[in-house]
Structures are given as C-alpha cells and as structure tokens.
C-alpha cells in the first residue's frame, strides 16, 4: 500500500495528475485479464485487444 501512496504523492508533487486515469485503466485491464485467465470468457476478452 505504501507504494500507491508514494506514487500518488509523486504525481501530485510533479503536477502530473493527468496520468492517474491512465494508470487506473491499465490496472483495471490487468485485473480483468487476471480474473478471466482460466475461464470460458477468456477468448472473448482477448479478442478485444
């Protein structure tokens, strides 16, 4: 958890908060791929990319 807080502090200090939505989307896509890795839904998810 401390990594997340340090990363948010860095974004705020360097005025790069516009990157936050990008990282959230990347994490959500990664989580989605992790959850659907061994299921029947996997072929349909992989066709999106």
PDB file as gemmi writes it, atoms N, CA and C in Angstrom:
CRYST1    1.000    1.000    1.000  90.00  90.00  90.00 P 1                      
ATOM      1  N   UNK A   1       0.818  -1.201   0.000  1.00  0.00           N  
ATOM      2  CA  UNK A   1       0.000   0.000   0.000  1.00  0.00           C  
ATOM      3  C   UNK A   1       0.855   1.255   0.000  1.00  0.00           C  
ATOM      4  N   UNK A   2       2.010   1.195   0.612  1.00  0.00           N  
ATOM      5  CA  UNK A   2       2.834   2.398   0.680  1.00  0.00           C  
ATOM      6  C   UNK A   2       3.314   2.831  -0.703  1.00  0.00           C  
ATOM      7  N   UNK A   3       3.482   1.857  -1.600  1.00  0.00           N  
ATOM      8  CA  UNK A   3       3.874   2.198  -2.968  1.00  0.00           C  
ATOM      9  C   UNK A   3       2.823   3.082  -3.632  1.00  0.00           C  
ATOM     10  N   UNK A   4       1.572   2.755  -3.414  1.00  0.00           N  
ATOM     11  CA  UNK A   4       0.482   3.529  -4.015  1.00  0.00           C  
ATOM     12  C   UNK A   4       0.485   4.956  -3.477  1.00  0.00           C  
ATOM     13  N   UNK A   5       0.666   5.100  -2.155  1.00  0.00           N  
ATOM     14  CA  UNK A   5       0.683   6.435  -1.564  1.00  0.00           C  
ATOM     15  C   UNK A   5       1.890   7.239  -2.042  1.00  0.00           C  
ATOM     16  N   UNK A   6       3.030   6.592  -2.138  1.00  0.00           N  
ATOM     17  CA  UNK A   6       4.222   7.286  -2.633  1.00  0.00           C  
ATOM     18  C   UNK A   6       4.036   7.712  -4.093  1.00  0.00           C  
ATOM     19  N   UNK A   7       3.418   6.848  -4.877  1.00  0.00           N  
ATOM     20  CA  UNK A   7       3.170   7.171  -6.277  1.00  0.00           C  
ATOM     21  C   UNK A   7       2.208   8.353  -6.409  1.00  0.00           C  
ATOM     22  N   UNK A   8       1.161   8.376  -5.599  1.00  0.00           N  
ATOM     23  CA  UNK A   8       0.214   9.488  -5.621  1.00  0.00           C  
ATOM     24  C   UNK A   8       0.877  10.789  -5.170  1.00  0.00           C  
ATOM     25  N   UNK A   9       1.749  10.696  -4.161  1.00  0.00           N  
ATOM     26  CA  UNK A   9       2.485  11.894  -3.727  1.00  0.00           C  
ATOM     27  C   UNK A   9       3.374  12.409  -4.853  1.00  0.00           C  
ATOM     28  N   UNK A  10       4.028  11.492  -5.565  1.00  0.00           N  
ATOM     29  CA  UNK A  10       4.885  11.896  -6.676  1.00  0.00           C  
ATOM     30  C   UNK A  10       4.074  12.596  -7.769  1.00  0.00           C  
ATOM     31  N   UNK A  11       2.931  12.017  -8.124  1.00  0.00           N  
ATOM     32  CA  UNK A  11       2.103  12.634  -9.164  1.00  0.00           C  
ATOM     33  C   UNK A  11       1.633  14.025  -8.751  1.00  0.00           C  
ATOM     34  N   UNK A  12       1.280  14.162  -7.476  1.00  0.00           N  
ATOM     35  CA  UNK A  12       0.798  15.455  -7.003  1.00  0.00           C  
ATOM     36  C   UNK A  12       1.933  16.476  -6.970  1.00  0.00           C  
ATOM     37  N   UNK A  13       3.101  16.053  -6.513  1.00  0.00           N  
ATOM     38  CA  UNK A  13       4.234  16.970  -6.393  1.00  0.00           C  
ATOM     39  C   UNK A  13       4.748  17.414  -7.763  1.00  0.00           C  
ATOM     40  N   UNK A  14       4.724  16.515  -8.726  1.00  0.00           N  
ATOM     41  CA  UNK A  14       5.249  16.850 -10.050  1.00  0.00           C  
ATOM     42  C   UNK A  14       4.171  17.382 -10.995  1.00  0.00           C  
ATOM     43  N   UNK A  15       2.972  17.608 -10.479  1.00  0.00           N  
ATOM     44  CA  UNK A  15       1.856  18.133 -11.269  1.00  0.00           C  
ATOM     45  C   UNK A  15       1.550  17.267 -12.490  1.00  0.00           C  
ATOM     46  N   UNK A  16       1.569  15.967 -12.310  1.00  0.00           N  
ATOM     47  CA  UNK A  16       1.244  15.048 -13.391  1.00  0.00           C  
ATOM     48  C   UNK A  16       0.008  14.217 -13.047  1.00  0.00           C  
ATOM     49  N   UNK A  17      -0.957  14.847 -12.446  1.00  0.00           N  
ATOM     50  CA  UNK A  17      -2.168  14.131 -12.061  1.00  0.00           C  
ATOM     51  C   UNK A  17      -2.989  13.683 -13.261  1.00  0.00           C  
ATOM     52  N   UNK A  18      -2.700  14.236 -14.422  1.00  0.00           N  
ATOM     53  CA  UNK A  18      -3.417  13.816 -15.620  1.00  0.00           C  
ATOM     54  C   UNK A  18      -3.068  12.383 -16.008  1.00  0.00           C  
ATOM     55  N   UNK A  19      -1.995  11.818 -15.451  1.00  0.00           N  
ATOM     56  CA  UNK A  19      -1.620  10.431 -15.733  1.00  0.00           C  
ATOM     57  C   UNK A  19      -2.403   9.426 -14.889  1.00  0.00           C  
ATOM     58  N   UNK A  20      -3.053   9.888 -13.843  1.00  0.00           N  
ATOM     59  CA  UNK A  20      -3.763   8.993 -12.936  1.00  0.00           C  
ATOM     60  C   UNK A  20      -4.846   8.161 -13.631  1.00  0.00           C  
ATOM     61  N   UNK A  21      -5.714   8.731 -14.476  1.00  0.00           N  
ATOM     62  CA  UNK A  21      -6.717   7.891 -15.157  1.00  0.00           C  
ATOM     63  C   UNK A  21      -6.084   6.813 -16.033  1.00  0.00           C  
ATOM     64  N   UNK A  22      -4.965   7.128 -16.660  1.00  0.00           N  
ATOM     65  CA  UNK A  22      -4.273   6.140 -17.492  1.00  0.00           C  
ATOM     66  C   UNK A  22      -3.833   4.945 -16.662  1.00  0.00           C  
ATOM     67  N   UNK A  23      -3.229   5.192 -15.512  1.00  0.00           N  
ATOM     68  CA  UNK A  23      -2.765   4.096 -14.666  1.00  0.00           C  
ATOM     69  C   UNK A  23      -3.925   3.300 -14.086  1.00  0.00           C  
ATOM     70  N   UNK A  24      -5.021   3.959 -13.772  1.00  0.00           N  
ATOM     71  CA  UNK A  24      -6.194   3.243 -13.260  1.00  0.00           C  
ATOM     72  C   UNK A  24      -6.760   2.317 -14.325  1.00  0.00           C  
ATOM     73  N   UNK A  25      -6.843   2.783 -15.564  1.00  0.00           N  
ATOM     74  CA  UNK A  25      -7.356   1.948 -16.651  1.00  0.00           C  
ATOM     75  C   UNK A  25      -6.433   0.760 -16.909  1.00  0.00           C  
ATOM     76  N   UNK A  26      -5.132   0.995 -16.885  1.00  0.00           N  
ATOM     77  CA  UNK A  26      -4.179  -0.097 -17.093  1.00  0.00           C  
ATOM     78  C   UNK A  26      -4.321  -1.141 -15.990  1.00  0.00           C  
ATOM     79  N   UNK A  27      -4.476  -0.708 -14.746  1.00  0.00           N  
ATOM     80  CA  UNK A  27      -4.649  -1.651 -13.639  1.00  0.00           C  
ATOM     81  C   UNK A  27      -5.959  -2.427 -13.765  1.00  0.00           C  
ATOM     82  N   UNK A  28      -7.030  -1.764 -14.179  1.00  0.00           N  
ATOM     83  CA  UNK A  28      -8.313  -2.458 -14.339  1.00  0.00           C  
ATOM     84  C   UNK A  28      -8.261  -3.494 -15.460  1.00  0.00           C  
ATOM     85  N   UNK A  29      -7.615  -3.164 -16.560  1.00  0.00           N  
ATOM     86  CA  UNK A  29      -7.478  -4.127 -17.656  1.00  0.00           C  
ATOM     87  C   UNK A  29      -6.634  -5.316 -17.215  1.00  0.00           C  
ATOM     88  N   UNK A  30      -5.558  -5.036 -16.499  1.00  0.00           N  
ATOM     89  CA  UNK A  30      -4.724  -6.126 -15.983  1.00  0.00           C  
ATOM     90  C   UNK A  30      -5.482  -7.012 -15.016  1.00  0.00           C  
ATOM     91  N   UNK A  31      -6.280  -6.408 -14.145  1.00  0.00           N  
ATOM     92  CA  UNK A  31      -7.085  -7.183 -13.202  1.00  0.00           C  
ATOM     93  C   UNK A  31      -8.126  -8.017 -13.938  1.00  0.00           C  
ATOM     94  N   UNK A  32      -8.733  -7.449 -14.966  1.00  0.00           N  
ATOM     95  CA  UNK A  32      -9.716  -8.180 -15.761  1.00  0.00           C  
ATOM     96  C   UNK A  32      -9.076  -9.388 -16.437  1.00  0.00           C  
ATOM     97  N   UNK A  33      -7.902  -9.199 -17.015  1.00  0.00           N  
ATOM     98  CA  UNK A  33      -7.211 -10.306 -17.661  1.00  0.00           C  
ATOM     99  C   UNK A  33      -6.792 -11.374 -16.649  1.00  0.00           C  
ATOM    100  N   UNK A  34      -6.422 -10.951 -15.454  1.00  0.00           N  
ATOM    101  CA  UNK A  34      -6.046 -11.890 -14.404  1.00  0.00           C  
ATOM    102  C   UNK A  34      -7.239 -12.737 -13.966  1.00  0.00           C  
ATOM    103  N   UNK A  35      -8.396 -12.106 -13.835  1.00  0.00           N  
ATOM    104  CA  UNK A  35      -9.589 -12.825 -13.388  1.00  0.00           C  
ATOM    105  C   UNK A  35     -10.106 -13.801 -14.442  1.00  0.00           C  
ATOM    106  N   UNK A  36      -9.998 -13.451 -15.701  1.00  0.00           N  
ATOM    107  CA  UNK A  36     -10.582 -14.270 -16.762  1.00  0.00           C  
ATOM    108  C   UNK A  36      -9.559 -15.191 -17.419  1.00  0.00           C  
ATOM    109  N   UNK A  37      -8.425 -15.376 -16.788  1.00  0.00           N  
ATOM    110  CA  UNK A  37      -7.355 -16.141 -17.424  1.00  0.00           C  
ATOM    111  C   UNK A  37      -7.746 -17.594 -17.706  1.00  0.00           C  
ATOM    112  N   UNK A  38      -8.390 -18.241 -16.789  1.00  0.00           N  
ATOM    113  CA  UNK A  38      -8.684 -19.655 -16.975  1.00  0.00           C  
ATOM    114  C   UNK A  38     -10.153 -19.957 -17.157  1.00  0.00           C  
ATOM    115  N   UNK A  39     -10.943 -19.002 -17.577  1.00  0.00           N  
ATOM    116  CA  UNK A  39     -12.381 -19.232 -17.681  1.00  0.00           C  
ATOM    117  C   UNK A  39     -12.817 -19.298 -19.138  1.00  0.00           C  
ATOM    118  N   UNK A  40     -14.084 -19.496 -19.324  1.00  0.00           N  
ATOM    119  CA  UNK A  40     -14.665 -19.565 -20.657  1.00  0.00           C  
ATOM    120  C   UNK A  40     -14.702 -18.186 -21.298  1.00  0.00           C  
ATOM    121  N   UNK A  41     -14.669 -17.146 -20.507  1.00  0.00           N  
ATOM    122  CA  UNK A  41     -14.763 -15.778 -21.008  1.00  0.00           C  
ATOM    123  C   UNK A  41     -13.454 -15.332 -21.648  1.00  0.00           C  
ATOM    124  N   UNK A  42     -12.357 -15.991 -21.355  1.00  0.00           N  
ATOM    125  CA  UNK A  42     -11.025 -15.564 -21.802  1.00  0.00           C  
ATOM    126  C   UNK A  42     -10.927 -15.332 -23.314  1.00  0.00           C  
ATOM    127  N   UNK A  43     -11.432 -16.223 -24.164  1.00  0.00           N  
ATOM    128  CA  UNK A  43     -11.307 -15.952 -25.608  1.00  0.00           C  
ATOM    129  C   UNK A  43     -12.012 -14.680 -26.046  1.00  0.00           C  
ATOM    130  N   UNK A  44     -13.096 -14.324 -25.391  1.00  0.00           N  
ATOM    131  CA  UNK A  44     -13.812 -13.117 -25.760  1.00  0.00           C  
ATOM    132  C   UNK A  44     -13.085 -11.865 -25.286  1.00  0.00           C  
ATOM    133  N   UNK A  45     -12.422 -11.953 -24.133  1.00  0.00           N  
ATOM    134  CA  UNK A  45     -11.662 -10.817 -23.640  1.00  0.00           C  
ATOM    135  C   UNK A  45     -10.452 -10.574 -24.510  1.00  0.00           C  
ATOM    136  N   UNK A  46      -9.775 -11.625 -24.945  1.00  0.00           N  
ATOM    137  CA  UNK A  46      -8.569 -11.473 -25.737  1.00  0.00           C  
ATOM    138  C   UNK A  46      -8.869 -10.925 -27.149  1.00  0.00           C  
ATOM    139  N   UNK A  47     -10.091 -11.107 -27.633  1.00  0.00           N  
ATOM    140  CA  UNK A  47     -10.422 -10.555 -28.940  1.00  0.00           C  
ATOM    141  C   UNK A  47     -10.574  -9.031 -28.881  1.00  0.00           C  
ATOM    142  N   UNK A  48     -10.779  -8.476 -27.686  1.00  0.00           N  
ATOM    143  CA  UNK A  48     -10.878  -7.035 -27.549  1.00  0.00           C  
ATOM    144  C   UNK A  48      -9.539  -6.356 -27.765  1.00  0.00           C  
ATOM    145  N   UNK A  49      -8.459  -7.081 -27.536  1.00  0.00           N  
ATOM    146  CA  UNK A  49      -7.141  -6.488 -27.626  1.00  0.00           C  
ATOM    147  C   UNK A  49      -6.450  -7.072 -28.816  1.00  0.00           C  
TER     148      UNK A  49                                                      
END                                                                             
